[in-house]
C-alpha cells in the first residue's frame, strides 16, 4: 500500500480557544481581498443582445454568378460579337466536363456501396473452413484458472484481520527513539494508552472520535533532537481503512478543534498553550498524528523545515516502521 507524505493542518490552539473577535485581524485587508474575489457575471446567448451600430459601413453587395461576371467583363472591354460567342462556347464546354465528372463520381460511389453491401451479406453466411458446432463440442474445454483466485487482502486494512491491540511498548519501547534517516534521537518524556479515543481530541474532533469505532489511542510526548520543539505523537486504532480515511478527510475539511497535547513537566510544559502545528496520515485502519509546539512557548504560525522534519520522522517513518510488521502474513 502506497504511503505518501503527511499533510499539515492549520495552526491550532490545541488546549485553548481564541475569542470570536480577534483584535489582531486585519479587516481592511480582508475587505480588499473580498473585493478582488468578486464574481464575474456571465450572460447566456439568450441574454446577450446584439449591438446595433449607427452610421457604420454599408453591407457589401451580393456576389454575382460567373456568367454575370463574364458579361460584365466583356461589356467593360467592349468585346466584339465573335469574341462573345467564343466565350459562350467555352462556358458550355466547361459545363459539359463538370457534368461528366459528376456522373463518373456518382458511379464510383454506387460501386463502393454495392461492394460494401456484398461484404456485409457474406459475413452472415457460415465459413466452410470454420469447424462446425458438433466438432467444437468434441474439443476439451479450457478452464480459466484465475477466475477462482482469492482476493488479496491487506492484513492491516481492518481490525478483523489485525485484531491485536497496539501498545506503548510497540510504538515507544525505549526512553529515546531514532527514526530511520532522521537527524538524531527523540527523547520520550511521557507515554499514555487511552481506551477512550475522544480524550485524544478537542471539540468537533472529540465528538467524531466519540462516535467512531475507535478502541484505543497510544500516544507519547517527545522532544526533537535539537530541543527546540516538543511534540505529542499518537496512533488511533479504528475499525477499518475506510473509517480512518473518512476521519482524515474530516480533518482536512477544517473541522473545529484538533488533537489534544499530552503536556508534561520540563521542556513540554508549554505544549498546547500556544498555537501548534498538526501533521497526520493513515496507514491501514490506523490514523497517525503529531501535535508540534515550541519548547519556549512561542506560537507556530507556519510549517517550517524543522516542523516538516518532525512530521516526516514520527508519522511517515517511525510509526510506519513500527506498524509494518503487522502486515506480514502468518
Backbone bond lengths (Angstrom), bond angles and torsions (degrees), N, CA, C in turn:
res aa  C-N    CA-C-N  psi(-1)  N-CA   C-N-CA  omega(-1)  CA-C   N-CA-C  phi
1 X - - - 1.465 - - 1.509 109.47 -
2 X 1.330 115.95 129.25 1.457 120.29 -178.67 1.519 110.39 -67.89
3 X 1.298 114.85 146.22 1.460 119.76 -179.27 1.511 108.07 -137.41
4 X 1.318 116.35 106.81 1.452 120.99 -177.55 1.509 111.46 -91.93
5 X 1.314 117.08 176.47 1.464 120.96 -179.47 1.519 111.28 -65.88
6 X 1.327 116.35 151.29 1.453 121.67 -177.05 1.517 110.92 -75.56
7 X 1.339 116.80 142.94 1.465 119.75 173.37 1.516 110.38 -80.08
8 X 1.306 115.62 167.15 1.454 122.25 178.18 1.516 109.33 -110.04
9 X 1.311 116.00 144.52 1.450 120.47 169.67 1.514 109.54 -89.14
10 X 1.323 115.95 169.85 1.457 119.14 175.82 1.519 108.73 -71.28
11 X 1.335 118.15 156.40 1.464 118.74 176.83 1.516 110.33 -55.05
12 X 1.332 116.44 134.82 1.451 119.90 -176.26 1.521 110.31 -129.44
13 X 1.330 115.34 149.55 1.455 121.41 169.68 1.521 105.63 -88.39
14 X 1.317 117.18 97.18 1.456 119.79 -169.14 1.516 114.06 -71.01
15 X 1.314 118.03 -28.67 1.452 118.92 -177.15 1.514 111.61 -120.79
16 X 1.310 119.71 12.17 1.455 121.87 -179.24 1.509 108.85 -150.36
17 X 1.330 116.64 166.40 1.464 122.28 -178.84 1.521 109.23 -117.11
18 X 1.301 116.93 143.11 1.458 121.48 176.03 1.519 109.30 -84.79
19 X 1.328 118.49 147.73 1.472 120.24 177.85 1.518 109.88 -67.21
20 X 1.339 116.26 151.43 1.482 118.60 -179.12 1.515 112.87 -58.82
21 X 1.338 117.16 -38.03 1.470 120.33 179.23 1.511 108.73 -99.69
22 X 1.321 114.99 101.98 1.462 120.01 -178.18 1.523 108.72 -84.72
23 X 1.331 118.31 114.74 1.482 118.48 -178.24 1.511 113.29 -64.62
24 X 1.335 117.78 -20.21 1.457 119.83 -179.08 1.511 114.15 -87.39
25 X 1.348 117.22 1.83 1.473 119.75 -176.61 1.524 110.20 -80.04
26 X 1.313 116.92 132.19 1.458 123.22 -177.89 1.520 108.82 -89.62
27 X 1.359 115.07 92.87 1.468 118.97 -178.28 1.514 111.79 -68.94
28 X 1.344 117.85 -30.84 1.471 119.80 178.80 1.521 110.39 -62.38
29 X 1.324 115.71 -44.16 1.483 118.85 178.42 1.523 110.26 -65.67
30 X 1.354 116.81 -36.88 1.457 119.56 178.84 1.526 111.46 -63.31
31 X 1.382 116.10 -43.53 1.457 118.54 178.88 1.522 111.28 -63.97
32 X 1.353 116.54 -38.86 1.467 119.67 179.45 1.517 110.91 -63.77
33 X 1.356 116.97 -42.67 1.464 119.02 179.35 1.526 110.91 -67.56
34 X 1.333 117.19 -34.65 1.454 119.38 178.99 1.518 110.58 -63.28
35 X 1.355 116.71 -39.40 1.455 118.48 178.66 1.516 111.47 -66.98
36 X 1.330 116.83 -34.30 1.472 119.74 179.52 1.516 110.95 -68.34
37 X 1.342 117.56 -23.44 1.457 120.07 -178.73 1.524 111.64 -97.90
38 X 1.323 118.16 20.23 1.461 120.62 -179.76 1.520 109.62 -61.91
39 X 1.358 117.21 135.74 1.465 119.11 -177.37 1.517 111.84 -70.15
40 X 1.294 116.32 152.92 1.459 123.05 177.49 1.514 109.26 -101.12
41 X 1.345 117.20 125.33 1.462 120.93 179.84 1.514 109.69 -78.19
42 X 1.326 115.14 134.01 1.462 120.14 178.39 1.519 108.16 -118.42
43 X 1.328 117.02 124.54 1.445 121.89 -178.43 1.513 110.16 -89.19
44 X 1.322 114.97 142.47 1.456 119.96 175.83 1.522 109.64 -75.82
45 X 1.330 118.90 165.81 1.478 120.00 178.88 1.523 112.58 -57.83
46 X 1.370 117.04 -31.52 1.452 119.24 179.48 1.523 111.00 -70.06
47 X 1.341 117.12 -29.94 1.459 120.93 -177.55 1.514 112.76 -83.15
48 X 1.322 118.06 -17.01 1.460 120.59 -176.52 1.528 109.41 -85.83
49 X 1.338 117.24 104.55 1.477 122.27 -179.59 1.517 109.47 -83.42
50 X 1.316 118.63 128.96 1.480 119.59 -179.55 1.517 110.91 -63.51
51 X 1.318 116.01 141.38 1.457 122.45 -179.50 1.523 109.96 -85.23
52 X 1.336 115.78 132.52 1.473 121.36 179.39 1.519 108.12 -98.69
53 X 1.311 118.18 124.90 1.459 123.05 178.87 1.521 109.40 -101.82
54 X 1.309 115.01 119.10 1.463 119.74 178.72 1.520 109.48 -87.58
55 X 1.317 116.40 142.30 1.448 120.89 176.64 1.519 113.31 74.88
56 X 1.312 118.65 17.87 1.451 121.49 -178.80 1.507 111.37 -81.34
57 X 1.306 117.55 179.74 1.472 120.89 -179.80 1.515 111.17 -65.73
58 X 1.302 115.95 150.50 1.456 121.21 179.92 1.506 109.74 -72.29
59 X 1.339 114.73 156.94 1.461 119.68 179.01 1.523 109.13 -67.19
60 X 1.322 117.75 144.98 1.464 119.74 179.30 1.524 110.69 -67.41
61 X 1.313 118.96 150.85 1.476 121.61 -179.45 1.519 110.06 -67.11
62 X 1.329 114.14 154.70 1.468 119.97 -179.95 1.524 109.80 -65.26
63 X 1.338 114.92 147.30 1.469 119.95 -179.57 1.518 109.53 -72.65
64 X 1.408 116.22 141.38 1.455 121.78 179.25 1.522 109.76 -93.62
65 X 1.333 116.34 156.62 1.456 121.70 178.33 1.519 109.93 -70.83
66 X 1.354 118.00 163.64 1.471 120.14 178.10 1.526 112.74 -59.37
67 X 1.360 117.44 -37.45 1.474 119.58 179.02 1.515 110.88 -63.58
68 X 1.390 115.08 -41.99 1.455 118.25 179.60 1.526 111.36 -66.43
69 X 1.339 116.05 -37.65 1.455 119.66 177.57 1.527 110.51 -62.13
70 X 1.372 116.28 -42.31 1.457 120.50 -179.52 1.537 111.21 -64.77
71 X 1.359 116.38 -44.14 1.455 119.66 179.22 1.524 110.81 -62.44
72 X 1.329 116.23 -40.64 1.466 118.82 179.76 1.516 110.45 -64.47
73 X 1.343 116.21 -38.89 1.452 119.14 179.57 1.526 111.48 -67.44
74 X 1.350 116.74 -40.68 1.460 120.22 178.98 1.520 110.70 -64.25
75 X 1.371 115.08 -38.62 1.465 117.68 177.72 1.521 111.41 -65.83
76 X 1.340 114.72 -35.92 1.462 118.15 -177.75 1.522 111.87 -66.35
77 X 1.335 116.07 -38.30 1.469 119.26 -178.57 1.524 111.90 -90.67
78 X 1.358 116.01 0.58 1.463 121.32 -179.83 1.533 110.57 54.90
79 X 1.353 113.28 55.03 1.463 119.22 -177.94 1.512 110.87 -67.06
80 X 1.334 114.36 151.02 1.459 120.91 178.23 1.518 110.31 -77.52
81 X 1.354 114.73 168.19 1.463 118.54 -178.83 1.524 111.69 -64.71
82 X 1.350 121.70 -42.96 1.480 119.44 177.15 1.526 112.41 -59.51
83 X 1.331 117.56 -37.66 1.454 119.22 179.40 1.522 112.04 -66.28
84 X 1.351 116.12 -36.85 1.462 119.31 177.63 1.529 111.20 -64.74
85 X 1.373 117.36 -41.76 1.464 120.24 179.36 1.523 110.83 -64.13
86 X 1.334 117.84 -39.04 1.473 120.20 178.81 1.523 111.39 -64.09
87 X 1.340 115.99 -38.72 1.461 119.23 178.60 1.518 111.46 -65.15
88 X 1.360 117.24 -38.36 1.460 120.27 178.70 1.517 111.37 -65.71
89 X 1.382 117.39 -39.97 1.470 119.87 178.56 1.528 110.30 -64.15
90 X 1.330 117.16 -38.31 1.470 119.71 179.62 1.536 111.15 -64.79
91 X 1.353 116.71 -38.07 1.463 119.20 178.94 1.524 110.86 -67.25
92 X 1.375 117.25 -38.06 1.471 119.49 179.43 1.521 111.13 -65.23
93 X 1.362 116.57 -39.61 1.472 118.76 178.03 1.529 111.19 -63.95
94 X 1.323 115.88 -38.07 1.470 119.25 179.35 1.527 110.88 -63.84
95 X 1.353 116.54 -41.78 1.464 119.57 178.43 1.521 110.75 -62.63
96 X 1.384 116.98 -39.13 1.469 119.47 -178.50 1.512 110.75 -62.96
97 X 1.333 117.80 -40.90 1.471 120.30 179.63 1.524 111.01 -67.84
98 X 1.308 116.62 -36.01 1.467 118.45 177.52 1.519 111.34 -65.30
99 X 1.338 116.58 -40.82 1.466 120.02 177.89 1.524 110.57 -63.95
100 X 1.324 117.72 -42.30 1.461 121.28 179.38 1.527 111.40 -63.70
101 X 1.333 115.60 -42.55 1.462 118.84 179.85 1.526 111.37 -64.57
102 X 1.343 117.44 -39.89 1.458 120.43 178.69 1.524 111.11 -64.65
103 X 1.365 116.64 -37.72 1.468 119.95 179.21 1.515 111.27 -64.51
104 X 1.333 116.41 -45.39 1.472 119.93 179.52 1.534 110.97 -62.27
105 X 1.329 116.46 -41.58 1.470 119.86 179.60 1.523 111.26 -62.76
106 X 1.341 116.57 -40.62 1.468 119.90 178.54 1.513 111.88 -63.62
107 X 1.350 117.64 -40.70 1.470 120.32 177.74 1.536 111.14 -63.57
108 X 1.341 116.66 -38.68 1.470 119.24 179.78 1.519 111.23 -65.35
109 X 1.329 116.84 -40.80 1.467 119.90 178.69 1.519 110.68 -65.32
110 X 1.329 118.12 -41.44 1.454 121.01 179.49 1.528 110.89 -63.00
111 X 1.349 117.29 -39.37 1.463 120.45 178.97 1.529 111.14 -64.66
112 X 1.335 115.62 -41.03 1.467 118.55 179.30 1.517 110.99 -64.53
113 X 1.332 118.34 -40.79 1.464 121.06 178.67 1.533 110.99 -64.13
114 X 1.334 115.99 -39.88 1.458 118.23 178.23 1.513 112.37 -63.70
115 X 1.340 117.48 -41.04 1.465 120.59 178.43 1.523 110.75 -63.90
116 X 1.338 116.40 -40.03 1.463 119.14 178.66 1.510 111.96 -63.87
117 X 1.326 117.53 -41.59 1.460 120.85 178.94 1.519 110.86 -63.61
118 X 1.340 117.57 -38.74 1.461 121.07 178.63 1.526 110.75 -62.82
119 X 1.336 116.83 -41.32 1.463 120.18 -179.71 1.526 110.59 -65.75
120 X 1.340 116.85 -41.02 1.465 120.11 179.91 1.520 110.94 -63.31
121 X 1.351 116.74 -42.63 1.464 119.61 179.03 1.517 111.51 -65.56
122 X 1.318 118.00 -35.32 1.461 121.18 -179.67 1.520 111.82 -67.98
123 X 1.356 115.73 -28.43 1.460 117.56 -179.32 1.519 112.37 -67.10
124 X 1.315 117.75 -24.53 1.463 119.96 179.44 1.513 113.12 -80.34
125 X 1.328 119.88 -13.03 1.454 122.45 -179.23 1.522 110.37 -86.48
126 X 1.333 118.11 146.39 1.475 120.37 178.98 1.509 111.39 -67.46
127 X 1.322 115.25 146.03 1.461 121.76 178.81 1.510 108.64 -85.94
128 X 1.364 117.50 119.78 1.477 118.87 -179.32 1.516 112.19 -59.38
129 X 1.334 117.83 -31.47 1.465 119.77 -177.74 1.514 112.78 -78.50
130 X 1.357 117.48 -13.85 1.458 119.96 -178.26 1.513 110.13 -77.85
131 X 1.349 118.44 147.24 1.473 120.50 179.08 1.516 110.02 -68.99
132 X 1.309 116.16 145.87 1.458 121.30 -179.84 1.516 110.42 -73.65
133 X 1.338 115.70 169.02 1.462 120.70 179.96 1.514 111.03 -65.14
134 X 1.366 117.94 -36.30 1.458 120.33 179.62 1.516 110.53 -66.38
135 X 1.359 116.80 -39.99 1.469 119.17 179.42 1.517 110.46 -67.54
136 X 1.334 116.67 -36.18 1.458 118.81 178.38 1.513 111.38 -66.57
137 X 1.350 117.09 -32.79 1.467 120.09 179.10 1.516 111.30 -67.26
138 X 1.330 117.11 -28.33 1.468 120.40 179.59 1.514 112.33 -74.70
139 X 1.358 118.61 -18.93 1.454 121.43 -178.26 1.528 110.19 -76.33
140 X 1.319 118.33 140.84 1.472 120.14 178.79 1.527 110.58 -66.46
141 X 1.329 116.76 137.68 1.464 121.69 -179.21 1.518 109.78 -79.98
142 X 1.346 114.41 148.49 1.458 120.08 178.31 1.525 109.19 -98.67
143 X 1.296 116.91 144.30 1.460 122.84 -177.63 1.517 108.49 -108.53
144 X 1.342 116.03 131.70 1.461 121.22 176.28 1.522 108.48 -74.80
145 X 1.329 114.98 105.30 1.459 119.03 -175.17 1.518 112.38 -70.94
146 X 1.368 117.39 -19.23 1.462 119.50 -178.03 1.528 112.39 -87.41
147 X 1.360 117.26 -9.74 1.459 119.01 -176.04 1.521 111.18 -64.03
148 X 1.324 116.64 -37.47 1.457 119.23 -177.32 1.515 113.76 -95.60
149 X 1.332 118.22 15.63 1.469 120.44 -178.79 1.520 110.18 -68.19
150 X 1.304 118.81 135.23 1.463 120.22 -178.98 1.517 111.46 -69.54
151 X 1.315 115.96 147.97 1.458 121.49 178.39 1.526 110.03 -72.65
152 X 1.334 115.16 135.39 1.455 120.04 179.75 1.527 108.55 -79.17
153 X 1.322 116.33 125.70 1.458 122.44 -177.23 1.521 108.66 -115.09
154 X 1.329 116.29 131.18 1.455 121.30 175.83 1.525 108.22 -69.98
155 X 1.328 119.27 123.17 1.465 120.34 -176.79 1.522 114.16 -59.51
156 X 1.332 118.37 -26.70 1.465 119.00 -178.81 1.526 111.88 -103.61
157 X 1.341 117.22 16.76 1.455 119.87 177.75 1.513 112.01 -74.37
158 X 1.321 117.62 -17.25 1.455 121.10 -177.38 1.521 109.24 -150.74
159 X 1.324 114.91 154.45 1.462 119.38 176.10 1.524 111.29 -72.45
160 X 1.345 117.59 -16.35 1.466 120.23 176.76 1.522 111.09 -67.05
161 X 1.326 117.34 -36.51 1.461 120.85 178.79 1.526 112.22 -96.93
162 X 1.322 116.77 -4.58 1.474 122.24 179.44 1.531 106.93 -136.18
163 X 1.324 114.91 68.80 1.463 120.95 -168.51 1.521 113.80 -80.50
164 X 1.331 119.20 -22.80 1.466 120.47 -176.56 1.523 110.14 -66.99
165 X 1.320 118.13 129.60 1.463 119.78 178.39 1.525 111.18 -68.18
166 X 1.322 115.89 154.53 1.454 120.44 174.96 1.529 108.49 -81.40
167 X 1.313 116.45 160.79 1.460 120.68 -175.42 1.522 110.10 -138.64
168 X 1.328 114.47 163.99 1.461 120.14 176.11 1.520 110.23 -62.45
169 X 1.336 116.34 -39.85 1.467 120.02 -179.29 1.519 111.15 -64.38
170 X 1.338 117.68 -34.54 1.461 120.85 -179.26 1.524 111.54 -68.67
171 X 1.322 117.65 -38.84 1.460 121.59 -175.09 1.524 112.92 -95.88
172 X 1.337 116.51 -37.92 1.471 120.27 -176.75 1.530 107.62 -134.96
173 X 1.308 116.03 73.75 1.458 119.46 -173.66 1.509 115.31 -89.69
174 X 1.328 119.28 10.57 1.458 121.21 -177.98 1.517 108.92 -147.83
175 X 1.323 115.46 173.15 1.459 120.37 178.70 1.522 112.67 -74.76
176 X 1.321 117.42 -12.71 1.460 122.78 177.53 1.526 108.03 -149.91
177 X 1.304 115.94 147.69 1.461 121.69 178.20 1.529 108.02 -124.78
178 X 1.324 116.03 148.55 1.468 121.77 -177.64 1.524 108.91 -129.34
179 X 1.322 118.69 92.92 1.470 120.89 177.94 1.527 111.29 -60.23
180 X 1.310 116.06 141.87 1.463 121.30 179.53 1.516 110.31 -62.24
181 X 1.338 115.33 131.01 1.453 120.46 179.64 1.506 114.60 80.86
182 X 1.336 118.41 0.24 1.449 121.11 -179.70 1.520 112.02 -80.15
183 X 1.332 115.12 178.67 1.465 120.39 -177.27 1.520 113.50 -89.24
184 X 1.327 117.42 -1.90 1.461 119.93 -179.64 1.511 111.85 162.16
185 X 1.330 115.92 -164.92 1.457 121.83 -175.65 1.525 110.38 -94.29
186 X 1.339 115.10 144.27 1.462 122.63 174.16 1.528 108.21 -99.84
187 X 1.305 116.03 126.23 1.456 120.55 178.37 1.530 109.35 -78.49
188 X 1.333 116.95 131.11 1.457 122.49 179.63 1.527 108.12 -93.48
189 X 1.338 116.77 114.53 1.464 121.01 -177.49 1.517 112.33 -90.35
190 X 1.321 118.03 -38.72 1.461 121.64 -177.17 1.515 109.09 -155.12
191 X 1.330 116.79 151.03 1.462 122.79 177.58 1.521 109.00 -132.13
192 X 1.337 115.72 159.08 1.465 119.43 -178.12 1.520 109.23 -160.86
193 X 1.332 116.38 142.05 1.463 123.30 173.73 1.521 108.09 -118.51
194 X 1.323 116.99 120.68 1.457 122.51 -177.18 1.523 109.49 -108.10
195 X 1.309 116.99 130.38 1.459 120.94 173.96 1.521 111.34 -86.16
196 X 1.339 116.99 -18.77 1.456 122.52 177.19 1.523 107.86 -107.71
197 X 1.339 116.02 105.46 1.462 120.69 -173.53 1.520 112.40 -66.73
198 X 1.334 118.01 -25.81 1.457 119.99 -179.40 1.520 111.70 -61.62
199 X 1.335 118.07 -24.27 1.463 120.55 178.55 1.525 112.17 -68.75
200 X 1.326 117.24 -14.69 1.465 120.63 178.82 1.517 112.19 -89.17
201 X 1.347 118.10 -3.40 1.455 121.41 -177.88 1.508 112.21 -122.05
202 X 1.320 115.50 172.10 1.458 123.42 178.68 1.522 109.02 -129.10
203 X 1.324 116.03 142.39 1.463 123.40 173.02 1.525 111.85 54.58
204 X 1.352 117.96 -124.51 1.462 120.55 -174.35 1.517 112.41 -63.88
205 X 1.313 117.96 -34.50 1.453 119.81 177.55 1.523 110.81 -65.06
206 X 1.332 117.63 -38.73 1.454 120.54 176.63 1.527 111.12 -62.82
207 X 1.330 116.44 -38.38 1.463 119.57 177.79 1.527 111.45 -65.41
208 X 1.327 116.83 -41.14 1.470 119.75 177.40 1.521 110.81 -62.73
209 X 1.330 116.88 -41.86 1.454 119.97 179.96 1.525 111.46 -68.74
210 X 1.327 116.96 -29.29 1.464 120.41 176.73 1.526 111.01 -64.40
211 X 1.345 116.32 -37.71 1.465 121.02 -178.99 1.522 112.87 -87.68
212 X 1.315 117.58 -15.36 1.466 120.04 -177.08 1.532 110.88 -76.97
213 X 1.320 114.38 160.05 1.468 120.45 175.42 1.527 108.21 -87.20
214 X 1.328 115.18 68.03 1.462 122.51 -178.08 1.524 107.76 -110.41
215 X 1.311 117.21 124.65 1.463 121.30 -174.70 1.521 113.60 -97.07
216 X 1.347 118.20 -22.48 1.456 118.53 -177.60 1.525 111.14 -165.90
217 X 1.327 114.11 157.36 1.454 122.60 171.81 1.516 108.19 -133.14
218 X 1.308 116.20 126.82 1.461 121.63 176.37 1.523 106.90 -113.41
219 X 1.336 116.83 124.21 1.455 120.38 -175.63 1.520 111.01 -141.69
220 X 1.331 113.98 163.96 1.458 120.43 178.84 1.517 108.66 -151.78
221 X 1.326 115.44 155.61 1.460 121.24 174.43 1.516 108.66 -109.43
222 X 1.340 114.49 131.17 1.457 120.54 -172.82 1.532 110.06 -131.43
223 X 1.311 115.48 165.01 1.461 123.44 174.38 1.522 107.53 -117.78
224 X 1.327 116.32 132.58 1.460 119.05 -177.69 1.532 110.84 -71.10
225 X 1.316 119.19 166.20 1.469 121.13 -172.41 1.519 115.42 -56.01
226 X 1.329 119.51 -35.47 1.464 118.99 -178.39 1.525 112.71 -89.94
227 X 1.349 117.54 -1.36 1.453 121.16 174.79 1.512 115.44 77.88
228 X 1.322 119.41 6.75 1.457 121.20 -178.28 1.522 113.22 -87.51
229 X 1.323 117.32 -18.53 1.458 120.43 -175.35 1.523 110.34 -130.11
230 X 1.330 115.18 141.60 1.455 123.00 170.38 1.526 107.82 -110.53
231 X 1.320 117.59 149.13 1.458 120.81 -175.70 1.518 110.22 -148.00
232 X 1.337 115.65 139.13 1.464 121.97 169.12 1.511 107.35 -103.29
233 X 1.326 116.73 117.55 1.461 122.36 -178.47 1.517 108.79 -117.40
234 X 1.343 116.57 136.97 1.456 119.88 -176.75 1.508 113.02 -150.02
235 X 1.352 114.36 167.11 1.463 122.88 178.55 1.522 108.04 -130.07
236 X 1.347 116.76 129.40 1.458 122.96 176.60 1.517 109.15 -101.28
237 X 1.330 116.58 134.25 1.452 123.16 -178.44 1.531 108.39 -98.57
238 X 1.330 116.56 100.13 1.465 122.31 -176.83 1.531 110.71 -102.17
239 X 1.330 115.91 173.63 1.465 120.25 -172.38 1.524 112.32 -67.17
240 X 1.318 117.22 -46.49 1.461 120.23 -177.68 1.522 109.51 -155.37
241 X 1.334 114.91 175.97 1.463 120.51 -177.56 1.520 111.19 -64.98
242 X 1.342 117.86 -32.55 1.459 119.86 179.27 1.524 111.09 -63.87
243 X 1.330 116.97 -42.06 1.455 119.24 179.13 1.526 110.89 -68.04
244 X 1.319 117.08 -38.21 1.462 120.23 177.95 1.526 110.79 -63.81
245 X 1.333 117.30 -43.15 1.470 120.39 179.11 1.525 111.30 -66.28
246 X 1.344 117.30 -36.77 1.460 120.29 178.85 1.526 110.85 -66.01
247 X 1.325 116.60 -39.56 1.465 119.63 178.52 1.525 110.41 -67.56
248 X 1.306 116.51 -39.61 1.465 119.73 176.86 1.527 110.71 -62.24
249 X 1.341 117.15 -42.41 1.468 120.42 179.16 1.524 110.90 -62.54
250 X 1.332 117.49 -37.17 1.465 120.54 178.37 1.523 110.85 -65.45
251 X 1.320 117.61 -38.25 1.457 120.80 177.80 1.526 110.06 -67.11
252 X 1.320 117.01 -41.95 1.457 120.79 179.22 1.522 111.70 -64.51
253 X 1.335 116.88 -27.96 1.460 120.43 -179.10 1.521 112.55 -72.71
254 X 1.345 117.49 -9.01 1.457 120.46 174.85 1.507 114.42 89.59
255 X 1.330 117.61 43.38 1.456 119.56 178.27 1.528 110.88 -69.02
256 X 1.333 116.44 160.35 1.454 121.65 178.85 1.525 109.55 -73.66
257 X 1.318 115.86 141.03 1.459 119.72 -179.87 1.505 111.60 96.41
258 X 1.306 116.49 -163.69 1.458 121.62 -178.65 1.505 109.96 177.88
259 X 1.325 116.47 -157.09 1.457 121.85 178.43 1.527 109.64 -89.06
260 X 1.316 115.72 140.51 1.463 120.66 179.77 1.520 110.02 -80.62
261 X 1.311 115.26 146.37 1.458 121.34 177.75 1.530 109.54 -90.81
262 X 1.322 115.84 142.45 1.465 122.06 173.89 1.523 107.01 -93.25
263 X 1.327 115.44 98.30 1.462 120.63 -174.59 1.532 110.25 -84.83
264 X 1.322 115.44 140.53 1.467 121.51 178.18 1.520 109.53 -131.37
265 X 1.300 115.69 172.37 1.470 120.02 175.49 1.530 109.91 -72.73
266 X 1.298 115.37 162.54 1.459 120.45 176.11 1.507 111.86 84.95
267 X 1.317 116.83 -131.99 1.461 121.65 -172.20 1.526 113.28 -68.81
268 X 1.340 118.47 -18.62 1.466 120.61 -178.24 1.522 112.41 -107.98
269 X 1.339 118.47 15.79 1.457 119.70 -177.54 1.529 112.76 -71.58
270 X 1.346 118.41 -18.85 1.452 121.71 178.41 1.527 112.51 -98.82
271 X 1.325 117.62 0.88 1.459 120.32 -176.82 1.535 110.35 -64.05
272 X 1.295 116.49 124.88 1.454 121.88 179.17 1.502 114.84 92.85
273 X 1.322 118.85 -8.43 1.463 120.31 179.07 1.531 111.46 -83.07
274 X 1.316 117.81 -23.21 1.461 123.11 174.88 1.520 108.78 -120.05
275 X 1.308 115.71 175.35 1.463 120.22 -177.10 1.521 110.85 -59.11
276 X 1.323 115.23 134.46 1.461 122.12 -179.82 1.526 109.50 -119.39
277 X 1.326 115.85 171.47 1.456 122.02 176.36 1.526 108.22 -116.46
278 X 1.316 116.44 140.58 1.462 121.76 -176.12 1.525 109.98 -119.62
279 X 1.333 116.21 132.51 1.460 122.63 171.02 1.514 109.01 -121.86
280 X 1.329 117.88 149.08 1.468 120.17 -175.33 1.519 109.53 -157.00
281 X 1.334 115.67 159.88 1.451 121.57 177.75 1.522 108.51 -164.98
282 X 1.314 116.70 167.35 1.456 121.90 177.58 1.528 109.53 -115.41
283 X 1.321 114.41 152.12 1.462 120.88 176.68 1.524 106.47 -148.95
284 X 1.342 116.15 101.13 1.453 119.19 -172.72 1.521 109.98 64.79
285 X 1.335 116.55 -131.27 1.469 119.79 179.77 1.522 111.99 -92.87
286 X 1.322 116.97 18.58 1.470 121.73 178.39 1.529 110.41 -107.24
287 X 1.341 114.71 142.44 1.455 121.61 169.97 1.519 107.54 -111.56
288 X 1.327 116.65 121.09 1.461 122.68 -177.25 1.528 108.70 -108.11
289 X 1.328 116.99 143.52 1.455 119.67 -176.90 1.521 110.13 -150.25
290 X 1.335 115.85 165.17 1.454 122.10 174.07 1.524 108.14 -150.00
291 X 1.334 116.53 132.94 1.454 124.20 175.78 1.526 107.43 -107.42
292 X 1.335 117.77 122.35 1.463 122.22 -171.09 1.523 109.65 -117.56
293 X 1.320 115.95 132.11 1.456 122.20 175.42 1.525 110.16 -139.85
294 X 1.301 116.32 165.79 1.461 121.18 179.22 1.528 109.86 -84.18
295 X 1.305 116.43 143.33 1.466 120.21 179.13 1.523 112.01 -70.96
296 X 1.340 117.98 -20.04 1.463 120.00 178.50 1.524 112.31 -87.67
297 X 1.345 117.37 1.81 1.454 120.92 177.26 1.502 115.55 84.74
298 X 1.321 118.85 -2.82 1.459 121.30 178.56 1.541 110.11 -72.69
299 X 1.335 118.64 146.35 1.472 120.99 -179.59 1.522 111.94 -71.27
300 X 1.322 115.92 154.46 1.467 122.93 174.27 1.518 107.29 -106.93
301 X 1.307 116.09 120.61 1.458 120.73 -177.01 1.518 113.39 -106.07
302 X 1.323 118.72 -13.78 1.458 120.70 -179.07 1.516 109.40 -150.24
303 X 1.336 114.63 160.42 1.462 120.94 -178.92 1.526 108.91 -84.57
304 X 1.314 116.24 92.90 1.459 121.23 177.62 1.524 109.91 -78.37
305 X 1.318 115.99 173.74 1.465 120.20 179.60 1.527 112.35 -60.05
306 X 1.336 120.59 -42.92 1.475 119.18 177.03 1.530 112.54 -61.80
307 X 1.331 117.22 -37.13 1.465 120.10 178.93 1.526 110.01 -66.27
308 X 1.317 117.39 -43.98 1.463 120.56 177.82 1.526 111.04 -62.00
309 X 1.326 116.62 -37.73 1.464 119.87 179.53 1.522 110.88 -64.19
310 X 1.335 117.46 -37.60 1.467 120.60 179.32 1.526 110.65 -65.45
311 X 1.331 116.71 -44.54 1.467 120.00 178.21 1.524 110.62 -61.24
312 X 1.303 116.63 -45.31 1.466 120.24 -179.87 1.529 111.43 -63.16
313 X 1.343 116.23 -44.68 1.465 120.00 -177.68 1.519 111.99 -63.49
314 X 1.338 116.88 -47.50 1.468 120.14 -171.20 1.529 112.55 -86.19
315 X 1.320 117.95 -45.21 1.460 120.40 -174.42 1.529 111.80 -85.01
316 X 1.336 116.16 -51.82 1.464 119.22 -172.47 1.524 114.17 -83.16
317 X 1.313 117.49 -18.99 1.467 119.71 -177.84 1.530 111.06 -114.11
318 X 1.332 117.29 -61.66 1.460 119.30 -171.63 1.528 112.46 -65.02
319 X 1.328 117.97 -52.25 1.464 119.92 -178.80 1.527 111.63 -63.03
320 X 1.326 117.31 -40.69 1.464 120.09 179.28 1.524 110.54 -63.24
321 X 1.326 117.45 -42.11 1.465 120.31 179.17 1.520 111.77 -64.64
322 X 1.334 117.51 -33.72 1.465 119.57 -179.20 1.525 111.80 -77.79
323 X 1.327 117.80 -31.73 1.462 121.23 -178.51 1.519 112.98 -89.53
324 X 1.310 117.70 -19.06 1.464 120.63 -175.14 1.527 113.85 -61.11
325 X 1.336 120.83 -35.54 1.475 118.66 177.46 1.526 113.65 -58.81
326 X 1.322 119.28 -21.51 1.460 120.77 177.17 1.518 112.29 -67.87
327 X 1.313 117.69 -14.41 1.464 120.80 179.50 1.525 111.95 -85.87
328 X 1.320 116.99 -8.64 1.465 119.65 179.56 1.533 109.02 -69.37
329 X 1.319 116.21 125.84 1.457 120.89 179.23 1.520 109.29 -74.66
330 X 1.331 116.03 126.68 1.462 120.43 -179.49 1.531 110.73 -75.54
